[in-house]
Amino acid sequence: MTVNNNSTKTNLGRSWNVEKAFNTFSEASAARTVFLKENEKMQAKIKFRRSKNNYVLKTRLLAEFVKQENKKRGKNKRRNKKTSNRGKFDASAVV
């Protein structure tokens, strides 16, 4: 019996911050509209938590306002440098 251990890299994306919890969806929706009027650079969504039986207002910054980080690729200049077949001194060129 063989086991396929194919692990795929999942991109989870940016995280959401929990702003506040509400008992009903209408309360959460009203809070979302007020929040979005005050903060134009933010996103907001309502998520139902089944375990606690309530609604949560989650927020995060819009993607266009997030600072992008440049990641290093791990390959250095030395590795990419091409080596020549000739040495520094060519003995056949000497007269």
Backbone bond lengths (Angstrom), bond angles and torsions (degrees), N, CA, C in turn:
res aa  C-N    CA-C-N  psi(-1)  N-CA   C-N-CA  omega(-1)  CA-C   N-CA-C  phi
1 M - - - 1.440 - - 1.525 108.55 -
2 T 1.315 117.21 126.36 1.451 121.72 -179.55 1.523 109.71 -109.69
3 V 1.299 113.80 148.90 1.462 119.82 179.22 1.513 108.00 -115.99
4 N 1.322 116.69 124.11 1.460 120.97 176.04 1.516 108.16 -83.44
5 N 1.306 114.97 117.90 1.458 119.88 -178.03 1.519 109.38 -109.24
6 N 1.316 116.36 58.77 1.459 121.70 -179.75 1.521 108.93 -84.87
7 S 1.312 115.11 105.76 1.458 118.53 178.48 1.520 108.21 -98.15
8 T 1.311 115.72 124.48 1.457 120.32 178.94 1.514 108.01 -103.63
9 K 1.304 115.93 140.46 1.454 120.99 -180.00 1.523 108.60 -77.53
10 T 1.316 116.28 122.13 1.452 120.68 -179.75 1.516 109.46 -101.67
11 N 1.295 115.33 134.33 1.452 121.33 177.69 1.522 107.53 -96.58
12 L 1.325 116.31 108.06 1.453 120.16 -174.92 1.521 113.16 -80.22
13 G 1.300 117.43 -21.68 1.452 119.50 179.64 1.514 112.05 84.42
14 R 1.302 115.52 -168.09 1.454 120.51 -178.19 1.526 110.35 -81.45
15 S 1.310 115.89 151.56 1.463 119.91 -176.03 1.531 111.21 -88.56
16 W 1.323 115.20 158.10 1.453 123.42 178.06 1.527 109.05 -104.05
17 N 1.320 117.16 147.06 1.466 122.57 176.59 1.516 109.27 -104.92
18 V 1.333 117.00 135.49 1.461 121.01 178.35 1.522 108.16 -80.20
19 E 1.318 115.72 121.70 1.462 121.14 -177.60 1.530 110.70 -90.00
20 K 1.332 116.76 -53.75 1.459 120.81 -176.36 1.521 109.86 -163.00
21 A 1.332 117.15 154.78 1.463 122.56 179.15 1.530 109.86 -108.21
22 F 1.345 116.33 145.32 1.462 122.47 -178.21 1.524 109.57 -133.39
23 N 1.346 116.58 156.19 1.461 120.89 -179.81 1.519 112.53 -83.20
24 T 1.337 118.19 -31.24 1.461 121.10 -178.26 1.523 110.24 -123.63
25 F 1.316 115.24 158.38 1.459 120.41 179.68 1.528 111.15 -68.63
26 S 1.328 117.49 -35.50 1.470 120.20 -178.52 1.532 111.34 -64.32
27 E 1.334 118.03 -37.90 1.469 121.09 175.75 1.524 110.87 -64.40
28 A 1.314 116.67 -42.72 1.462 121.42 -179.63 1.525 110.53 -67.14
29 S 1.308 117.75 -38.99 1.454 121.35 179.42 1.524 111.32 -66.15
30 A 1.321 117.24 -40.17 1.464 120.95 177.62 1.529 110.42 -64.73
31 A 1.323 117.01 -40.06 1.463 120.91 178.94 1.527 110.69 -67.73
32 R 1.322 116.98 -34.18 1.464 120.93 178.49 1.526 111.00 -65.80
33 T 1.331 117.62 -44.17 1.469 119.97 -179.83 1.531 111.15 -64.78
34 V 1.326 117.43 -39.68 1.466 120.73 177.63 1.528 110.20 -65.24
35 F 1.323 116.44 -42.65 1.467 120.80 -179.58 1.525 111.18 -63.42
36 L 1.326 117.60 -42.70 1.465 120.70 -178.35 1.533 112.26 -70.12
37 K 1.332 117.71 -29.06 1.463 119.80 175.62 1.523 111.13 -69.23
38 E 1.339 116.83 -36.63 1.465 121.38 -179.53 1.521 112.35 -77.54
39 N 1.321 117.44 -35.14 1.464 122.50 -174.84 1.528 109.35 -120.43
40 E 1.320 116.53 100.32 1.461 120.47 -177.89 1.523 112.82 -82.35
41 K 1.324 117.41 -16.52 1.466 121.28 -178.90 1.520 112.29 -93.56
42 M 1.319 116.95 9.70 1.463 120.85 -175.04 1.528 111.34 -117.25
43 Q 1.337 114.85 158.18 1.463 122.98 171.08 1.523 107.49 -108.44
44 A 1.314 116.60 153.22 1.459 120.68 177.74 1.522 109.03 -143.42
45 K 1.323 115.09 145.13 1.464 120.13 175.85 1.517 108.49 -146.23
46 I 1.336 114.92 160.19 1.458 121.24 178.66 1.515 107.73 -111.62
47 K 1.318 116.03 129.46 1.455 121.85 -178.40 1.522 108.77 -123.61
48 F 1.341 116.49 133.90 1.459 121.21 178.52 1.525 108.99 -89.48
49 R 1.325 116.19 125.81 1.467 120.84 175.69 1.519 107.87 -100.65
50 R 1.320 115.17 110.04 1.458 120.79 -176.33 1.531 111.91 -69.41
51 S 1.331 117.03 -36.40 1.458 119.79 -176.51 1.533 112.02 -66.23
52 K 1.319 116.88 -36.32 1.470 120.35 179.71 1.516 112.00 -100.96
53 N 1.328 116.84 -3.96 1.464 123.82 177.46 1.532 111.95 55.83
54 N 1.354 115.98 48.25 1.458 120.21 176.92 1.522 109.73 -146.14
55 Y 1.320 115.16 173.89 1.462 122.58 -179.61 1.522 108.64 -109.99
56 V 1.341 115.72 140.69 1.455 121.03 -176.92 1.520 108.93 -121.07
57 L 1.323 116.19 136.57 1.457 122.15 173.91 1.520 107.92 -92.22
58 K 1.335 116.24 117.77 1.458 121.79 -179.71 1.521 109.48 -111.32
59 T 1.331 116.70 141.24 1.459 121.66 -176.93 1.513 110.56 -134.08
60 R 1.343 114.84 157.41 1.461 122.27 172.25 1.516 109.27 -161.63
61 L 1.323 116.13 163.25 1.449 123.03 -179.96 1.523 109.32 -75.02
62 L 1.328 117.64 145.03 1.464 121.37 177.44 1.526 110.41 -62.33
63 A 1.310 116.89 152.53 1.463 121.91 -175.25 1.525 112.63 -63.52
64 E 1.316 118.18 -32.09 1.461 120.47 -177.44 1.525 112.45 -72.76
65 F 1.342 118.29 -16.01 1.451 121.77 179.59 1.526 112.94 -102.01
66 V 1.322 116.97 -0.86 1.460 121.07 179.63 1.518 109.29 -82.27
67 K 1.317 116.51 136.33 1.452 121.95 -179.82 1.527 108.90 -77.28
68 Q 1.333 117.23 126.17 1.456 122.04 -179.52 1.521 109.70 -86.10
69 E 1.334 116.14 135.90 1.459 121.66 177.68 1.522 109.15 -100.72
70 N 1.314 116.34 137.06 1.460 121.03 175.69 1.517 108.53 -90.93
71 K 1.319 116.20 118.62 1.453 120.74 -179.20 1.523 109.36 -92.91
72 K 1.326 115.39 142.80 1.453 120.16 176.17 1.522 108.59 -76.92
73 R 1.304 115.70 145.45 1.458 120.09 -175.59 1.526 113.06 -87.07
74 G 1.301 118.14 -14.78 1.451 120.37 177.43 1.516 113.67 92.58
75 K 1.312 119.03 -7.98 1.458 121.62 178.06 1.521 107.98 -99.24
76 N 1.313 116.01 127.44 1.445 118.48 -178.10 1.525 111.46 -97.95
77 K 1.313 116.37 174.53 1.464 121.61 -177.05 1.518 111.35 -66.46
78 R 1.314 116.79 -34.97 1.462 120.40 -178.24 1.524 112.36 -61.10
79 R 1.299 115.95 -39.12 1.459 120.45 -177.93 1.526 111.00 -67.83
80 N 1.318 117.26 -35.28 1.456 121.80 -176.07 1.532 113.34 -85.13
81 K 1.320 117.12 -9.36 1.451 120.94 -176.93 1.529 109.85 -72.38
82 K 1.336 117.45 132.67 1.455 121.57 -179.41 1.526 109.62 -85.67
83 T 1.297 115.77 137.57 1.465 119.93 177.63 1.517 108.52 -99.78
84 S 1.315 115.64 141.89 1.462 119.62 178.65 1.526 109.53 -89.64
85 N 1.322 116.60 156.43 1.455 121.02 179.12 1.527 111.42 -76.20
86 R 1.306 116.58 -24.24 1.449 120.71 179.34 1.514 110.52 -83.93
87 G 1.297 115.10 153.34 1.459 120.36 174.77 1.510 109.22 -84.87
88 K 1.317 115.98 -170.18 1.457 120.00 -179.85 1.520 111.67 -73.62
89 F 1.290 115.50 -30.09 1.468 120.08 -176.73 1.524 109.92 -119.39
90 D 1.311 116.88 127.14 1.446 121.25 178.70 1.541 108.01 -101.73
91 A 1.354 116.90 109.11 1.471 121.65 -175.12 1.522 111.53 -69.84
92 S 1.303 119.84 -25.33 1.463 121.34 -177.92 1.540 112.20 -74.16
93 A 1.295 117.04 -16.07 1.457 119.92 -178.55 1.540 112.30 -84.34
94 V 1.338 117.39 -12.89 1.457 121.07 -178.81 1.521 110.05 -79.29
95 V 1.316 117.89 136.50 1.459 122.33 -178.07 1.497 111.15 -90.77
